[in-house]
Each structure stands twice: as C-alpha cells, then as structure tokens.
Amino acid sequence: MADNFQKRQKERKRQEKQVAKQAQRLEAKASNVKVDRSLETEDPDIAGIVAGPQALDEYWQTND
C-alpha cells in the first residue's frame, strides 16, 4: 500500500513540475521583446568588415 502512495506522490510531483515549466515557458514568451531589425542598415556583428583580401599583419610583412 505504501508503494501506491509513493507512486501517486511521484506522479503528482511530476505533474506539478510540468505545470510550473509550462507557466515559465509562457512567461518567457510573453516577456520576449521583438526587435524590428528592418530599420537597421547594417548588422552590428559584422559592421566594418570589408570583403576581399585583407592586409597582412606587420609580423607577416617582409621587406626584401
């Protein structure tokens, strides 16, 4: 009989955890702020990067 009680306790705890997780997901989704990236002209992560060959570092330059 103790096994049944423990099983019910375990199942109830699992369900409570599941409900808490769902509430946390909904809260995170509601607080997630959408940023309108269409107004930005350049991606800040790659700002200033120039395509093509890059200049060599001083260490690699040789003066013949």
C-alpha positions in Angstrom: 0.0 0.0 0.0 2.9 2.3 0.6 4.1 1.7 -3.0 0.8 3.1 -4.3 1.0 6.2 -2.1 4.6 6.8 -3.3 3.6 6.4 -6.9 0.8 8.9 -6.5 3.2 11.3 -4.8 5.7 10.9 -7.6 3.1 11.4 -10.3 1.6 14.4 -8.6 5.1 16.0 -8.2 5.8 15.3 -11.9 2.5 16.9 -13.0 3.2 20.0 -10.7 6.7 20.3 -12.3 5.2 20.1 -15.8 2.6 22.8 -15.0 5.4 25.0 -13.5 7.5 24.5 -16.6 4.6 25.4 -18.9 4.0 28.6 -16.9 7.6 29.5 -17.1 7.6 29.0 -20.9 4.5 31.2 -21.2 6.1 33.9 -19.1 9.3 33.8 -21.1 7.4 34.0 -24.3 5.4 37.0 -23.1 8.5 38.9 -21.9 10.4 38.2 -25.1 10.8 41.5 -26.8 10.7 41.5 -30.6 13.2 43.9 -32.2 12.4 45.3 -35.6 15.7 44.7 -37.4 14.4 46.1 -40.7 15.2 49.6 -39.5 18.9 48.8 -39.1 21.1 49.5 -42.1 24.0 47.2 -41.1 24.3 44.2 -38.9 26.2 45.3 -35.8 28.0 41.9 -35.6 29.7 42.4 -39.0 29.9 46.2 -39.0 33.2 47.4 -40.6 34.1 44.2 -42.2 35.4 44.6 -45.7 35.0 41.8 -48.2 38.0 40.6 -50.2 41.7 40.1 -49.3 42.8 41.5 -46.0 46.0 43.4 -45.3 48.8 41.3 -43.7 49.7 41.8 -40.1 53.1 43.5 -39.5 54.5 40.2 -38.4 54.0 38.6 -41.8 55.2 41.5 -43.9 58.7 41.1 -45.3 60.9 43.8 -46.6 63.2 42.5 -49.3 
